């Protein structure tokens, strides 16, 4: 796996396909389900981190510039 959200998406779908294997039974199925749970927890944290980075970027892009000209009624 590389390190992009697109790669994560592909990895998650591959895991879904592994879970959909009708030949998985008993212990093998339980192991795959546990693996899926762990992958889901990690993926959720990666996505949350990406969301936080995006939110921070948006805030930085929208912050007021120190050179902003105030409206005349606010000038002291």
N, CA, C and O atoms as a CHARMM CRD file, in Angstrom:
* protein
*
  304
    1    1 UNK  N      0.83500  -1.17400   0.00000 PROA 1      0.00000
    2    1 UNK  CA     0.00000   0.00000   0.00000 PROA 1      0.00000
    3    1 UNK  C      0.88000   1.23700   0.00000 PROA 1      0.00000
    4    1 UNK  O      1.87200   1.31500   0.72500 PROA 1      0.00000
    5    2 UNK  N      0.50500   2.18500  -0.81200 PROA 2      0.00000
    6    2 UNK  CA     1.21800   3.46200  -0.84000 PROA 2      0.00000
    7    2 UNK  C      0.65800   4.32600   0.28000 PROA 2      0.00000
    8    2 UNK  O      0.20700   3.80000   1.29800 PROA 2      0.00000
    9    3 UNK  N      0.67900   5.59900   0.11400 PROA 3      0.00000
   10    3 UNK  CA     0.21500   6.45600   1.19200 PROA 3      0.00000
   11    3 UNK  C     -0.72800   7.54700   0.71000 PROA 3      0.00000
   12    3 UNK  O     -0.57600   8.71000   1.08400 PROA 3      0.00000
   13    4 UNK  N     -1.69400   7.18200  -0.11400 PROA 4      0.00000
   14    4 UNK  CA    -2.68400   8.15400  -0.54900 PROA 4      0.00000
   15    4 UNK  C     -4.06800   7.66800  -0.13000 PROA 4      0.00000
   16    4 UNK  O     -4.26100   6.48200   0.13700 PROA 4      0.00000
   17    5 UNK  N     -5.02500   8.58400  -0.07500 PROA 5      0.00000
   18    5 UNK  CA    -6.38300   8.19000   0.26900 PROA 5      0.00000
   19    5 UNK  C     -6.98500   7.29800  -0.80800 PROA 5      0.00000
   20    5 UNK  O     -7.81700   6.44100  -0.50800 PROA 5      0.00000
   21    6 UNK  N     -6.57800   7.48800  -2.05200 PROA 6      0.00000
   22    6 UNK  CA    -7.03000   6.60900  -3.13200 PROA 6      0.00000
   23    6 UNK  C     -6.54600   5.18300  -2.92500 PROA 6      0.00000
   24    6 UNK  O     -7.28800   4.22800  -3.15300 PROA 6      0.00000
   25    7 UNK  N     -5.30100   5.04400  -2.49300 PROA 7      0.00000
   26    7 UNK  CA    -4.75600   3.71700  -2.19600 PROA 7      0.00000
   27    7 UNK  C     -5.48500   3.09000  -1.01200 PROA 7      0.00000
   28    7 UNK  O     -5.76500   1.89100  -1.00800 PROA 7      0.00000
   29    8 UNK  N     -5.78700   3.90600  -0.01500 PROA 8      0.00000
   30    8 UNK  CA    -6.54500   3.40600   1.13400 PROA 8      0.00000
   31    8 UNK  C     -7.90800   2.90100   0.68500 PROA 8      0.00000
   32    8 UNK  O     -8.35600   1.84200   1.12300 PROA 8      0.00000
   33    9 UNK  N     -8.55800   3.64600  -0.17400 PROA 9      0.00000
   34    9 UNK  CA    -9.86200   3.24400  -0.70600 PROA 9      0.00000
   35    9 UNK  C     -9.76600   1.88900  -1.41400 PROA 9      0.00000
   36    9 UNK  O    -10.60000   1.01200  -1.19500 PROA 9      0.00000
   37   10 UNK  N     -8.75900   1.72500  -2.25100 PROA 10     0.00000
   38   10 UNK  CA    -8.56100   0.44700  -2.95200 PROA 10     0.00000
   39   10 UNK  C     -8.29900  -0.68600  -1.96300 PROA 10     0.00000
   40   10 UNK  O     -8.80700  -1.79500  -2.13200 PROA 10     0.00000
   41   11 UNK  N     -7.51600  -0.40700  -0.94500 PROA 11     0.00000
   42   11 UNK  CA    -7.19300  -1.41100   0.06400 PROA 11     0.00000
   43   11 UNK  C     -8.44700  -1.84500   0.82400 PROA 11     0.00000
   44   11 UNK  O     -8.63600  -3.02800   1.10600 PROA 11     0.00000
   45   12 UNK  N     -9.30000  -0.87100   1.15000 PROA 12     0.00000
   46   12 UNK  CA   -10.54200  -1.19300   1.86600 PROA 12     0.00000
   47   12 UNK  C    -11.47000  -2.05600   1.01500 PROA 12     0.00000
   48   12 UNK  O    -12.10100  -2.98300   1.52300 PROA 12     0.00000
   49   13 UNK  N    -11.55200  -1.75100  -0.27200 PROA 13     0.00000
   50   13 UNK  CA   -12.38600  -2.58400  -1.14800 PROA 13     0.00000
   51   13 UNK  C    -11.79800  -3.97800  -1.31300 PROA 13     0.00000
   52   13 UNK  O    -12.54100  -4.95500  -1.41000 PROA 13     0.00000
   53   14 UNK  N    -10.47400  -4.08300  -1.34600 PROA 14     0.00000
   54   14 UNK  CA    -9.83900  -5.40200  -1.41800 PROA 14     0.00000
   55   14 UNK  C    -10.15900  -6.21200  -0.16000 PROA 14     0.00000
   56   14 UNK  O    -10.39900  -7.41700  -0.23500 PROA 14     0.00000
   57   15 UNK  N    -10.16000  -5.54600   0.98600 PROA 15     0.00000
   58   15 UNK  CA   -10.50400  -6.23700   2.23100 PROA 15     0.00000
   59   15 UNK  C    -11.95500  -6.68700   2.20800 PROA 15     0.00000
   60   15 UNK  O    -12.27900  -7.77400   2.68600 PROA 15     0.00000
   61   16 UNK  N    -12.81600  -5.86600   1.66100 PROA 16     0.00000
   62   16 UNK  CA   -14.22600  -6.23900   1.53300 PROA 16     0.00000
   63   16 UNK  C    -14.37300  -7.48700   0.66100 PROA 16     0.00000
   64   16 UNK  O    -15.18200  -8.36500   0.96100 PROA 16     0.00000
   65   17 UNK  N    -13.59700  -7.56300  -0.40900 PROA 17     0.00000
   66   17 UNK  CA   -13.63200  -8.74900  -1.27300 PROA 17     0.00000
   67   17 UNK  C    -13.13200  -9.99100  -0.52200 PROA 17     0.00000
   68   17 UNK  O    -13.67200 -11.08300  -0.69600 PROA 17     0.00000
   69   18 UNK  N    -12.09700  -9.81600   0.31300 PROA 18     0.00000
   70   18 UNK  CA   -11.61500 -10.96000   1.10200 PROA 18     0.00000
   71   18 UNK  C    -12.69900 -11.44400   2.06200 PROA 18     0.00000
   72   18 UNK  O    -12.85700 -12.64800   2.26300 PROA 18     0.00000
   73   19 UNK  N    -13.43100 -10.52900   2.64300 PROA 19     0.00000
   74   19 UNK  CA   -14.51200 -10.90600   3.55500 PROA 19     0.00000
   75   19 UNK  C    -15.65100 -11.61300   2.82700 PROA 19     0.00000
   76   19 UNK  O    -16.35600 -12.43200   3.41700 PROA 19     0.00000
   77   20 UNK  N    -15.82900 -11.30000   1.56400 PROA 20     0.00000
   78   20 UNK  CA   -16.92700 -11.85800   0.78200 PROA 20     0.00000
   79   20 UNK  C    -16.62400 -13.26900   0.27000 PROA 20     0.00000
   80   20 UNK  O    -17.45400 -13.86400  -0.41800 PROA 20     0.00000
   81   21 UNK  N    -15.46700 -13.80300   0.59200 PROA 21     0.00000
   82   21 UNK  CA   -15.06000 -15.13400   0.16700 PROA 21     0.00000
   83   21 UNK  C    -15.92900 -16.18900   0.85800 PROA 21     0.00000
   84   21 UNK  O    -15.85700 -16.36100   2.07500 PROA 21     0.00000
   85   22 UNK  N    -16.74300 -16.88700   0.07900 PROA 22     0.00000
   86   22 UNK  CA   -17.64200 -17.90400   0.63600 PROA 22     0.00000
   87   22 UNK  C    -16.90000 -19.09700   1.22900 PROA 22     0.00000
   88   22 UNK  O    -17.48000 -19.86300   1.99800 PROA 22     0.00000
   89   23 UNK  N    -15.63800 -19.26100   0.88300 PROA 23     0.00000
   90   23 UNK  CA   -14.86700 -20.39500   1.40000 PROA 23     0.00000
   91   23 UNK  C    -14.32700 -20.14000   2.80600 PROA 23     0.00000
   92   23 UNK  O    -13.86600 -21.06800   3.47000 PROA 23     0.00000
   93   24 UNK  N    -14.38100 -18.87300   3.26700 PROA 24     0.00000
   94   24 UNK  CA   -13.93900 -18.57500   4.62600 PROA 24     0.00000
   95   24 UNK  C    -14.96000 -19.08600   5.62000 PROA 24     0.00000
   96   24 UNK  O    -16.13700 -18.72900   5.56600 PROA 24     0.00000
   97   25 UNK  N    -14.50000 -19.91600   6.51500 PROA 25     0.00000
   98   25 UNK  CA   -15.39200 -20.48900   7.52100 PROA 25     0.00000
   99   25 UNK  C    -14.63100 -20.63100   8.83500 PROA 25     0.00000
  100   25 UNK  O    -13.40100 -20.65600   8.85000 PROA 25     0.00000
  101   26 UNK  N    -15.35500 -20.72200   9.91100 PROA 26     0.00000
  102   26 UNK  CA   -14.76400 -20.99900  11.22000 PROA 26     0.00000
  103   26 UNK  C    -13.71100 -19.99800  11.63400 PROA 26     0.00000
  104   26 UNK  O    -13.91400 -18.78600  11.55800 PROA 26     0.00000
  105   27 UNK  N    -12.57300 -20.52800  12.07600 PROA 27     0.00000
  106   27 UNK  CA   -11.48300 -19.69800  12.58200 PROA 27     0.00000
  107   27 UNK  C    -10.94800 -18.73300  11.52300 PROA 27     0.00000
  108   27 UNK  O    -10.61900 -17.58900  11.83700 PROA 27     0.00000
  109   28 UNK  N    -10.86000 -19.18500  10.27800 PROA 28     0.00000
  110   28 UNK  CA   -10.34300 -18.31700   9.21300 PROA 28     0.00000
  111   28 UNK  C    -11.25300 -17.10200   9.02700 PROA 28     0.00000
  112   28 UNK  O    -10.76900 -15.99000   8.81600 PROA 28     0.00000
  113   29 UNK  N    -12.55700 -17.31000   9.10400 PROA 29     0.00000
  114   29 UNK  CA   -13.50800 -16.20900   8.97600 PROA 29     0.00000
  115   29 UNK  C    -13.39300 -15.26500  10.16900 PROA 29     0.00000
  116   29 UNK  O    -13.41800 -14.04600  10.00000 PROA 29     0.00000
  117   30 UNK  N    -13.27000 -15.81600  11.35800 PROA 30     0.00000
  118   30 UNK  CA   -13.12300 -14.98400  12.56100 PROA 30     0.00000
  119   30 UNK  C    -11.84600 -14.14800  12.48400 PROA 30     0.00000
  120   30 UNK  O    -11.85200 -12.96400  12.82200 PROA 30     0.00000
  121   31 UNK  N    -10.75300 -14.76700  12.04000 PROA 31     0.00000
  122   31 UNK  CA    -9.48900 -14.03900  11.88000 PROA 31     0.00000
  123   31 UNK  C     -9.63400 -12.90700  10.87600 PROA 31     0.00000
  124   31 UNK  O     -9.13600 -11.80400  11.10400 PROA 31     0.00000
  125   32 UNK  N    -10.31300 -13.17400   9.76700 PROA 32     0.00000
  126   32 UNK  CA   -10.49400 -12.13900   8.73600 PROA 32     0.00000
  127   32 UNK  C    -11.39100 -11.01800   9.26000 PROA 32     0.00000
  128   32 UNK  O    -11.17300  -9.84800   8.94500 PROA 32     0.00000
  129   33 UNK  N    -12.38800 -11.37100  10.05200 PROA 33     0.00000
  130   33 UNK  CA   -13.26500 -10.35000  10.62900 PROA 33     0.00000
  131   33 UNK  C    -12.48700  -9.48000  11.62600 PROA 33     0.00000
  132   33 UNK  O    -12.67300  -8.26300  11.66200 PROA 33     0.00000
  133   34 UNK  N    -11.63100 -10.08900  12.42100 PROA 34     0.00000
  134   34 UNK  CA   -10.79300  -9.32000  13.34600 PROA 34     0.00000
  135   34 UNK  C     -9.83400  -8.41300  12.59800 PROA 34     0.00000
  136   34 UNK  O     -9.61900  -7.26200  12.97900 PROA 34     0.00000
  137   35 UNK  N     -9.26500  -8.94000  11.53600 PROA 35     0.00000
  138   35 UNK  CA    -8.37300  -8.14000  10.69500 PROA 35     0.00000
  139   35 UNK  C     -9.13300  -6.95900  10.11200 PROA 35     0.00000
  140   35 UNK  O     -8.61800  -5.84100  10.08400 PROA 35     0.00000
  141   36 UNK  N    -10.35600  -7.20100   9.64700 PROA 36     0.00000
  142   36 UNK  CA   -11.17600  -6.13900   9.07400 PROA 36     0.00000
  143   36 UNK  C    -11.47200  -5.05500  10.09700 PROA 36     0.00000
  144   36 UNK  O    -11.42600  -3.86500   9.78400 PROA 36     0.00000
  145   37 UNK  N    -11.77600  -5.47000  11.32300 PROA 37     0.00000
  146   37 UNK  CA   -12.06000  -4.50100  12.38900 PROA 37     0.00000
  147   37 UNK  C    -10.84400  -3.61000  12.63300 PROA 37     0.00000
  148   37 UNK  O    -10.97700  -2.39300  12.75900 PROA 37     0.00000
  149   38 UNK  N     -9.67500  -4.21000  12.69700 PROA 38     0.00000
  150   38 UNK  CA    -8.44700  -3.44000  12.92200 PROA 38     0.00000
  151   38 UNK  C     -8.17500  -2.49600  11.76400 PROA 38     0.00000
  152   38 UNK  O     -7.83500  -1.33200  11.97800 PROA 38     0.00000
  153   39 UNK  N     -8.32100  -2.98800  10.53500 PROA 39     0.00000
  154   39 UNK  CA    -8.12400  -2.15100   9.36000 PROA 39     0.00000
  155   39 UNK  C     -9.09000  -0.97700   9.37900 PROA 39     0.00000
  156   39 UNK  O     -8.71300   0.15300   9.06700 PROA 39     0.00000
  157   40 UNK  N    -10.33400  -1.25000   9.74600 PROA 40     0.00000
  158   40 UNK  CA   -11.34200  -0.19100   9.80800 PROA 40     0.00000
  159   40 UNK  C    -10.95500   0.88200  10.82700 PROA 40     0.00000
  160   40 UNK  O    -11.10200   2.07500  10.56100 PROA 40     0.00000
  161   41 UNK  N    -10.46500   0.45900  11.98600 PROA 41     0.00000
  162   41 UNK  CA   -10.06300   1.42100  13.01800 PROA 41     0.00000
  163   41 UNK  C     -8.91600   2.30600  12.53900 PROA 41     0.00000
  164   41 UNK  O     -8.93100   3.51900  12.75100 PROA 41     0.00000
  165   42 UNK  N     -7.93400   1.70300  11.89900 PROA 42     0.00000
  166   42 UNK  CA    -6.79900   2.47300  11.37900 PROA 42     0.00000
  167   42 UNK  C     -7.26200   3.40200  10.25400 PROA 42     0.00000
  168   42 UNK  O     -6.89200   4.57600  10.22300 PROA 42     0.00000
  169   43 UNK  N     -8.06100   2.88200   9.34200 PROA 43     0.00000
  170   43 UNK  CA    -8.55600   3.69100   8.22600 PROA 43     0.00000
  171   43 UNK  C     -9.37300   4.87600   8.72600 PROA 43     0.00000
  172   43 UNK  O     -9.27000   5.97700   8.18500 PROA 43     0.00000
  173   44 UNK  N    -10.18500   4.65300   9.75900 PROA 44     0.00000
  174   44 UNK  CA   -10.99100   5.73900  10.32500 PROA 44     0.00000
  175   44 UNK  C    -10.09800   6.84800  10.86500 PROA 44     0.00000
  176   44 UNK  O    -10.39500   8.02900  10.68600 PROA 44     0.00000
  177   45 UNK  N     -9.01500   6.47400  11.52000 PROA 45     0.00000
  178   45 UNK  CA    -8.08100   7.47400  12.05100 PROA 45     0.00000
  179   45 UNK  C     -7.35700   8.21600  10.92600 PROA 45     0.00000
  180   45 UNK  O     -7.13500   9.42400  11.01900 PROA 45     0.00000
  181   46 UNK  N     -6.99400   7.50100   9.87300 PROA 46     0.00000
  182   46 UNK  CA    -6.32600   8.14500   8.73600 PROA 46     0.00000
  183   46 UNK  C     -7.25800   9.15800   8.09000 PROA 46     0.00000
  184   46 UNK  O     -6.84500  10.27300   7.77100 PROA 46     0.00000
  185   47 UNK  N     -8.51800   8.77200   7.89800 PROA 47     0.00000
  186   47 UNK  CA    -9.49200   9.66400   7.28200 PROA 47     0.00000
  187   47 UNK  C     -9.76500  10.86800   8.18100 PROA 47     0.00000
  188   47 UNK  O     -9.86800  11.99200   7.69200 PROA 47     0.00000
  189   48 UNK  N     -9.88200  10.64500   9.48500 PROA 48     0.00000
  190   48 UNK  CA   -10.09500  11.75600  10.41700 PROA 48     0.00000
  191   48 UNK  C     -8.91200  12.71900  10.38400 PROA 48     0.00000
  192   48 UNK  O     -9.09400  13.93600  10.42100 PROA 48     0.00000
  193   49 UNK  N     -7.70600  12.17400  10.31600 PROA 49     0.00000
  194   49 UNK  CA    -6.52300  13.01700  10.23200 PROA 49     0.00000
  195   49 UNK  C     -6.52800  13.83400   8.94000 PROA 49     0.00000
  196   49 UNK  O     -6.20900  15.02200   8.95200 PROA 49     0.00000
  197   50 UNK  N     -6.88800  13.19500   7.83000 PROA 50     0.00000
  198   50 UNK  CA    -6.97500  13.91200   6.56100 PROA 50     0.00000
  199   50 UNK  C     -8.00300  15.02100   6.61900 PROA 50     0.00000
  200   50 UNK  O     -7.78600  16.10300   6.07400 PROA 50     0.00000
  201   51 UNK  N     -9.11100  14.76200   7.26800 PROA 51     0.00000
  202   51 UNK  CA   -10.16100  15.76700   7.43100 PROA 51     0.00000
  203   51 UNK  C     -9.66200  16.94100   8.26900 PROA 51     0.00000
  204   51 UNK  O     -9.94600  18.09700   7.95400 PROA 51     0.00000
  205   52 UNK  N     -8.92500  16.64900   9.32500 PROA 52     0.00000
  206   52 UNK  CA    -8.35800  17.70200  10.16200 PROA 52     0.00000
  207   52 UNK  C     -7.37400  18.56200   9.37200 PROA 52     0.00000
  208   52 UNK  O     -7.38600  19.78700   9.48700 PROA 52     0.00000
  209   53 UNK  N     -6.53000  17.92800   8.57800 PROA 53     0.00000
  210   53 UNK  CA    -5.56900  18.66300   7.76200 PROA 53     0.00000
  211   53 UNK  C     -6.30800  19.56300   6.76500 PROA 53     0.00000
  212   53 UNK  O     -5.93300  20.71900   6.57100 PROA 53     0.00000
  213   54 UNK  N     -7.35300  19.03100   6.14100 PROA 54     0.00000
  214   54 UNK  CA    -8.13500  19.81500   5.19000 PROA 54     0.00000
  215   54 UNK  C     -8.80200  21.00800   5.87500 PROA 54     0.00000
  216   54 UNK  O     -8.79000  22.11500   5.33600 PROA 54     0.00000
  217   55 UNK  N     -9.38000  20.79500   7.05200 PROA 55     0.00000
  218   55 UNK  CA   -10.01100  21.87900   7.79200 PROA 55     0.00000
  219   55 UNK  C     -8.99000  22.95800   8.15700 PROA 55     0.00000
  220   55 UNK  O     -9.27200  24.14900   8.02900 PROA 55     0.00000
  221   56 UNK  N     -7.81500  22.54500   8.60800 PROA 56     0.00000
  222   56 UNK  CA    -6.76500  23.50400   8.94800 PROA 56     0.00000
  223   56 UNK  C     -6.33300  24.29600   7.72000 PROA 56     0.00000
  224   56 UNK  O     -6.10600  25.50300   7.80300 PROA 56     0.00000
  225   57 UNK  N     -6.21900  23.62200   6.59300 PROA 57     0.00000
  226   57 UNK  CA    -5.82800  24.29400   5.34500 PROA 57     0.00000
  227   57 UNK  C     -6.87300  25.32600   4.95600 PROA 57     0.00000
  228   57 UNK  O     -6.53300  26.44200   4.56200 PROA 57     0.00000
  229   58 UNK  N     -8.15200  24.95400   5.06600 PROA 58     0.00000
  230   58 UNK  CA    -9.22600  25.89400   4.73600 PROA 58     0.00000
  231   58 UNK  C     -9.18100  27.11300   5.66000 PROA 58     0.00000
  232   58 UNK  O     -9.35000  28.24300   5.20200 PROA 58     0.00000
  233   59 UNK  N     -8.95700  26.89100   6.95100 PROA 59     0.00000
  234   59 UNK  CA    -8.87300  28.00400   7.89600 PROA 59     0.00000
  235   59 UNK  C     -7.69500  28.91000   7.57100 PROA 59     0.00000
  236   59 UNK  O     -7.81200  30.13400   7.63300 PROA 59     0.00000
  237   60 UNK  N     -6.57700  28.32100   7.22900 PROA 60     0.00000
  238   60 UNK  CA    -5.40300  29.12700   6.86800 PROA 60     0.00000
  239   60 UNK  C     -5.65900  29.93700   5.60700 PROA 60     0.00000
  240   60 UNK  O     -5.23000  31.08600   5.50600 PROA 60     0.00000
  241   61 UNK  N     -6.35600  29.34300   4.64600 PROA 61     0.00000
  242   61 UNK  CA    -6.64300  30.04100   3.40100 PROA 61     0.00000
  243   61 UNK  C     -7.63300  31.18800   3.60700 PROA 61     0.00000
  244   61 UNK  O     -7.61500  32.17000   2.86500 PROA 61     0.00000
  245   62 UNK  N     -8.49800  31.05800   4.61800 PROA 62     0.00000
  246   62 UNK  CA    -9.54400  32.05200   4.83800 PROA 62     0.00000
  247   62 UNK  C     -9.21300  33.07200   5.92100 PROA 62     0.00000
  248   62 UNK  O    -10.00200  33.98200   6.17800 PROA 62     0.00000
  249   63 UNK  N     -8.07600  32.93000   6.54500 PROA 63     0.00000
  250   63 UNK  CA    -7.75500  33.87000   7.62700 PROA 63     0.00000
  251   63 UNK  C     -7.53800  35.26600   7.06200 PROA 63     0.00000
  252   63 UNK  O     -7.17800  35.43800   5.89700 PROA 63     0.00000
  253   64 UNK  N     -7.76000  36.23700   7.90000 PROA 64     0.00000
  254   64 UNK  CA    -7.57600  37.61900   7.46700 PROA 64     0.00000
  255   64 UNK  C     -6.09800  37.92800   7.37000 PROA 64     0.00000
  256   64 UNK  O     -5.30200  37.55600   8.23200 PROA 64     0.00000
  257   65 UNK  N     -5.76200  38.60200   6.32300 PROA 65     0.00000
  258   65 UNK  CA    -4.38600  39.02000   6.10100 PROA 65     0.00000
  259   65 UNK  C     -4.06900  40.19400   7.03500 PROA 65     0.00000
  260   65 UNK  O     -4.94500  41.01400   7.30800 PROA 65     0.00000
  261   66 UNK  N     -2.86000  40.28100   7.51300 PROA 66     0.00000
  262   66 UNK  CA    -2.46000  41.38000   8.38800 PROA 66     0.00000
  263   66 UNK  C     -2.54200  42.72300   7.67100 PROA 66     0.00000
  264   66 UNK  O     -2.59600  43.77000   8.31700 PROA 66     0.00000
  265   67 UNK  N     -2.55200  42.70000   6.34600 PROA 67     0.00000
  266   67 UNK  CA    -2.61800  43.92700   5.56200 PROA 67     0.00000
  267   67 UNK  C     -4.04000  44.26900   5.14200 PROA 67     0.00000
  268   67 UNK  O     -4.24100  45.10500   4.26100 PROA 67     0.00000
  269   68 UNK  N     -5.02200  43.63600   5.75700 PROA 68     0.00000
  270   68 UNK  CA    -6.40800  43.88600   5.40600 PROA 68     0.00000
  271   68 UNK  C     -6.76000  45.34200   5.68700 PROA 68     0.00000
  272   68 UNK  O     -6.41200  45.88500   6.73500 PROA 68     0.00000
  273   69 UNK  N     -7.44500  45.95800   4.75100 PROA 69     0.00000
  274   69 UNK  CA    -7.88900  47.34200   4.92200 PROA 69     0.00000
  275   69 UNK  C     -9.25700  47.31100   5.58900 PROA 69     0.00000
  276   69 UNK  O    -10.19600  46.71200   5.06400 PROA 69     0.00000
  277   70 UNK  N     -9.36700  47.95100   6.73700 PROA 70     0.00000
  278   70 UNK  CA   -10.61700  47.99200   7.47000 PROA 70     0.00000
  279   70 UNK  C    -11.57200  48.98900   6.84700 PROA 70     0.00000
  280   70 UNK  O    -11.12800  49.97200   6.25200 PROA 70     0.00000
  281   71 UNK  N    -12.86900  48.76400   6.96500 PROA 71     0.00000
  282   71 UNK  CA   -13.84200  49.75600   6.50500 PROA 71     0.00000
  283   71 UNK  C    -13.63900  51.06100   7.28900 PROA 71     0.00000
  284   71 UNK  O    -13.21600  51.03400   8.44500 PROA 71     0.00000
  285   72 UNK  N    -13.93600  52.18600   6.66500 PROA 72     0.00000
  286   72 UNK  CA   -13.70600  53.49500   7.28500 PROA 72     0.00000
  287   72 UNK  C    -14.37900  53.61600   8.64500 PROA 72     0.00000
  288   72 UNK  O    -13.82100  54.25100   9.54000 PROA 72     0.00000
  289   73 UNK  N    -15.55400  53.03300   8.83200 PROA 73     0.00000
  290   73 UNK  CA   -16.23500  53.17400  10.11700 PROA 73     0.00000
  291   73 UNK  C    -15.51000  52.45000  11.24400 PROA 73     0.00000
  292   73 UNK  O    -15.76500  52.73600  12.41400 PROA 73     0.00000
  293   74 UNK  N    -14.60000  51.50500  10.91900 PROA 74     0.00000
  294   74 UNK  CA   -13.86300  50.78600  11.94800 PROA 74     0.00000
  295   74 UNK  C    -12.47600  51.36200  12.19300 PROA 74     0.00000
  296   74 UNK  O    -11.80200  50.96500  13.14400 PROA 74     0.00000
  297   75 UNK  N    -12.04300  52.29000  11.35300 PROA 75     0.00000
  298   75 UNK  CA   -10.72100  52.87400  11.54100 PROA 75     0.00000
  299   75 UNK  C    -10.73500  53.78500  12.76200 PROA 75     0.00000
  300   75 UNK  O    -11.70900  54.49900  13.00300 PROA 75     0.00000
  301   76 UNK  N     -9.67900  53.75600  13.50800 PROA 76     0.00000
  302   76 UNK  CA    -9.63400  54.50900  14.75200 PROA 76     0.00000
  303   76 UNK  C     -9.01600  55.80600  14.55900 PROA 76     0.00000
  304   76 UNK  O     -8.89400  56.57900  15.50900 PROA 76     0.00000
